[in-house]
């Protein structure tokens, strides 16, 4: 993607002002009006976000495209029709998620994908001859905006001057915004009303500006990078790199022989998994941080009517699930004690910081990407792994997701979370199993 700093433009709200297309536009800020206002916006009005502008995008085309995707994904694509969208998951032979993302059927023989590459590109190379398929990488050639919240449909309809009432969940269609051809996707993985806006990168500035200006009358907000990463825990949607790492370099003997060498030629795609900084009381136990579709609540997506990598392992998960996913509410007094430990004098070792960020995403990690995961225990027994801690301003709670032994997943159960990396001062924090998803708004999947 061709993006450069505009040296003559003053950043707004500590945001990054960037050139895209023909003019300066502020769409990549860490935060705009503050994370509290931004995370509340989609409950009250709507937000416009560009956090996924650097999404890996790849088209796969050919007569065997449906059979190929059924071969590599836990999903079946036999009845996938033009105009539909699927949440696709690729696993290794242990049933661990290698990546997940969106597959959109844009023609009878063409699937457009988001976040499946570079694993997808590796598999296309491996199976292209068998399935008569080719791939075309489009990363950086297409803009990718998100608009979500109770007024998002009204805003989009005003921006395009047509009804979107016929666009159902998990469907897409072409419209025009300010004379530009635009593809609208009806998404909302967390269940709220949400859309994605896609089109050629050269049109990004015009389309973004028009939607933003149209939304002003509805109280729309811009969503910063920080707030984007906070919505997933509250909405009950575990997300790669936010809630779990991917076993790209641990799967050579698990159906992905040669993937490491393939990734060596595209280190920018492999950044999240090249050099992981593992913190939290789970420590350097990487294996427990990897997840299956059942761990994250996506068992309903898995179809056993076809052969795919990881099928045998996942069938055993059906018979005896190892983990499921819940929300944890953190005890306010224990949180306060962690915070207060910073101010008890130089002779008192403080607990690891919890107050310096509203969620456990680390944006300035240098050459490595940081993953934080904490042990959840019942007495002496480790029963789960807490990830994605964040502050819910709407509910006035600190919450996290937990991949947990199903025996301990009943709502209201009181457990203990161990805060602090091994070798550091650690704090036992009381947590309570709460509803999942935590967001209790009406879902709008229709």
N, C-alpha and C positions, 0 to 999 in steps of 0.2 A: 504494500500500500504506500503510495507516495504521500507522505505527510511531512511538513516542515514547520518549525517554529516561525511565528510572525514576530520579528524583533520590534516592530513598531506598535504592538498591541499590548495593552496593560491587562494582565489576567484579572478575571472577576472572581471574587470569593476564593482566592488562592487556587483557582483552576488553571488548567493548561489551555491556552488559546492556540489553535492550530489552523494551518491552511489545509483545506480540502477542496478540490475542484478549483473554482474560480475566485473564492473569497475567504476571508477570515471568519472562522466560526468557533465558538467555545462549546465543545461537546465531549471533552475528555477529562473534565476536572475530577480531582479526588473527592471534592464535595462542593456544592453550590450554596445552598441555603442551610447547610448543616444536616447531619445524618438523622436527627430527630424529625425535622420537618420533612425530609425526603422519604424516610421510611413510613411516615404516616400518610403520605400523599395519596397512595393508591387505595387507602381505606376511605379517604375523604373525596378525592377528585381523581387524579391520574398523574402518572409520570411519563416523561420521555427520556429514554436512556440509550446510550451508545457504547455500553461497556463491552459488547461482544463484537465490536467492529473488526477485531483481529481474529475472528473465528476461522479455524481451518475449514475450507469449503472445497468439495470435490464432486464433480459429476462422474457417474459411471454409466456407460452406455453399451448396448449390445443385445443380441437376441436372447442371451442367457442371463440377463441381469437379475431377474426375479429368482432364478434358481441359485445364482451366486450369493445373493443376500440371504436367502434361506439357509445356505450352507454355512455362512460365517456368523450369523446372528441367532440369538435365542428365539427371535420372532419368526413367524412364517409369513412369506410375501406372496403366496399363491393367489390371494384374492385382493391384492393391492391395486387400486384403480387410480387413474389420473385425477388429480385434484385432491388426493388424500395425503396425510402426513402420518408417519409412525415414529414412535420413540424406540430407537434400535439399540440393542445391547450386544456387544461382542465379548466373549469370555475366553479364558484359557482352559486347559484340560482339567484344572481343579475347580472350575466354575467361578473363578475370580474375574471380576469385571476388568477388561483391558481398555475399554472406552465405551461411552454411550453418547448418543446424540440424536439428531433429527434426520430422518430420510423423507424426502418429498418427491413424489412421482410427478414429473413435469411433462412426460411424454410416454408412450407405450414402451419404449425401449430405453428410457433415460431416468435415472434417479439422481437428484441433487442432495448432497449430504452436508451436515454441519457437525463438526467435532468428532467425526469418526476417523479422519485422517490425522496422523500418519499411519496408524495401524491399518486403515482401509487401503491406503496406497500400497503397503507391503503385501496385503492379501490379494489385491488386484494383480500385482506382478506375479504372485505365486499361482494364481488360478486363471489368468487371462486366456491361456490357450484352451483350457478345459471348457470354459463357459463363453468363449468368443465375446469378450468384453474389453473395453478400453476406458481409460480414466483421463480426466482433464481437470487439473488443479486450478481453482478460481480464487484462492485465498488472496485478499487484497483487491480484487476486481469488483467486488460487490459490497455495497454498504448494508448495514444490518442494524436497524433501530428497533427498540422495544417501546411499546406504549401499553400501559396496564393500569387498571383501576376502574372504579365504578362509572366514570365518565369517559372512558377511553373510546367506547364505540361512538358516543355523541361527537367527540372531537374528530375522530377519523371521518365520520360521515359529513361533518361540516367541511373538512379539508378536501374531500374528494367529490362532494356534492352528489352523493348517491347512497342508497341504503346498503347496509351490510347485514341485513336481517337474514339473508339466505346463506351466509357464511357460517357454517356450523363448526363446532370444536373439531380439531385435527383435520381441517380442510384449508385449502388455499385457493386464491383466484387473482386475476389481473384486474387492476383498476388504473385510473389516472389521477395523479395529484399535481396540480399546477402544470398540466399538460405533459407530465412525464409518466411513462409506463412504470407501474409499481406493482409488485407482487405482495399481497397481504396474506399473512398466515394467522389463522385463529388458533392461538396457543393457550397460555395460562396453565402451565403444568401444575401449579399449586392450587388450581381450581378457581381462581379469580378471573374476572373478565380481562383478557389480555390479547394483544396482537403483536405481530412482528411486521416490519416494513422493509422490503428488500428491493434493490435495483442497482443499476450500473453506478460505479463509484463516482463518475463524473457528475451525476445528478444529486449527490449526497447533500451538498450545501443547500440547493434550492428546496429539496423535499423536506429536509430537517427544519429549515427556517420557516417554511410555510406551515408545517404541522405545529411548530412551537408558537408561532404567531396566532394561529387559529385557536390553539388551546388556552391562550391567555384569558379569554372570556370565561373559561370554565375553571380557572384556578390551577392549571397544569403546573407541575414542577419538573425541573431537570433532575435526573437521577445520577449522582456521582458514582465513581468506582467503589467507594467504601460502602455506600448504601446498597448497591447491587448485590454485594456479597453477603448482606445481612438478611435479605428477604427469604432465602432458601430454608433456613432453620425454622423460622416462624411459619412458613407456608408448608413445611413438611416435605421438602423436596431435596434429598441428599444430592450433592453436586460434586463432580470430580474436581479435585484440587482444593475445594473448600472443606469437604468432609472426609475425603479419603484419597490416597495416592493410587497410582496405577502400576501394576507389576510388569512394565515393559521390558526391563532388563533382568527379570527373574523368571521369564517364561520361555527361555530358549529350549528347554526340554519338555515344555508343556504345550506343544503345537505351534510354536513361533520361532523355530530354528532359523536364524539369520536376521531376526528383527533388529538386534543390536547393531549389526553392521549396516543395515538399512538406515537406521536412525543416525548413525555417525555422519552421514552426508547431509543431514538437516538438523543440526543441533538446536536451532531456534524453535523447532517443533517439540523437541525432547527436553526443553529446559526444565519443566516442572518435575521431571523424573530423573534427570541426569545426576544432580547433586542435592539430595534431600537433607534438610536440617530437621531432625526428629526431636521434638521437645514435648514436655508434659510428662506425667508420671508413668505413662506406658513405656517411656524411654526409647531405646533403639530397637524395640521389638517391631520390626517392619511387617512381619507376616500377619499379626493380628490387626493391622491397620488396613490390609487389603480386604475387599468385600465381595460377596456374591449378590446376585439380584434379590435373593431372599433376605439377606441381611438388611438391605435398604428399603424393603417393602415393595419390590417390583416383581414378586413371584407370579403375579397375575399376567405378566407380559410373556413369561416363558411358555413356549409351546413344544410339546414332546412328539409332535406328529411329523418331525423331519430330523435328519441327522445334522448335528452341529458340534463344534468344539466345546467341550464341557458338559455335554448332555448326560453322561453317566454320573458325573459328580453331582449335578443338579437334581437328578432323579433321587439320589440318596437324601438330598436336602428336603425334598417333598415328604419323604417317609419320616425323617427326623430332623427338623430344622435346627440348625446350630444357633442362629441368632435371629432376632427380629428388631424392628426399630421403634423407639418411643421418644417422646420429649421428656426432658428433665427440667423441673423448676428448682432453682438454687436458693438456698436459705439466705435471706437478706442479712441476718446478723453475722453469719459466717463470712459473707462477702465483705461486709464492713470491717471485719477483723483483718482480713487480708489487706484491705486498703489502708487501715490504720497502722499496720505494721511498718509502713514507710516513715512514720513520724514518731517513733519511740526512742530515737536517739541513735548515735553512731555506734554505740556498743551493743545494739540489738540487731540481729540479722533479720531483714524483712523477708516476707514471702515474695515469691516471684510476682512481678507486676500484673495487676488485673485492671487497674483503673486508667491505664494510658491508652487504651483502645476500646471501642465499644464491641468489637468482635475479634475472634482469633484468626484474622488474616494478617499476614505480615508483608507489607508492600515494599520494603526496602531491605531485602535479604542479600543483595549483592549477587554473587555467582550461584547461590543456592536458593531453593524454595523451601519455606518453613511449613511443617505440618505439626500441629499441636493435638495431642490426644491424651486423655486422662483415664486412669483406672476407676471403675465403679465397683464397689465391693459391698458384700453383705457379710458382716463379721470378717472372717479371714478369707472368705471366698471371693475371687475376682469374677464378677458376673456380667460385666459389660465394659464398653469403651465409649467415653463421652467425646464428642467432636462438634465443631462448629459453634462453640459458645458465642452468645451474643446478647445484647440488651434489646428487649422488646419495649420500645417507648410506649407503644399503644397499650400494652397490658401491664406496664410497670413491673416487669419481671426480667431476671436474667435466666436465660434458657439455653439448652443445648440439645442436640440429638444424641441418642445412645443406641449403639448396636449391642443388644442385650440378650442373654439367655431367656427364652420365652417363659420360663418358669417364674421369672421376676418381672414380667412385663405388665402386671395388672395395675390399673390406674389407682393411685393413692399409696402405693408401696413406698416406704421410706428406705433409702439406701444412703451410702456414703461415697463421695467422690474425693479422690486424693489429688489435691492441687499442688503442683510443683514437680520439676524434673528430678530424676535421681541425682543424689549428690547435693541438692539444694534443700533448704528448709521447706518442709511440706506441711500442708494444712488439710485436715479432714473437713470437708464441706458437706453439710446435710443436703440431700437432694430428694425430690419426690417425683415419682413417675406420673406424668400428666398426659393429656390427650395428644394424639397424633393424627392429623396435623394439629398444631397448636392454634393456628388461625381458625376461628369458629364462625366465620362469615358463611353465608349461603354460597354453595359452589355453583358455578355457571358453566357446566360442561356441555350444555345444549347448543 
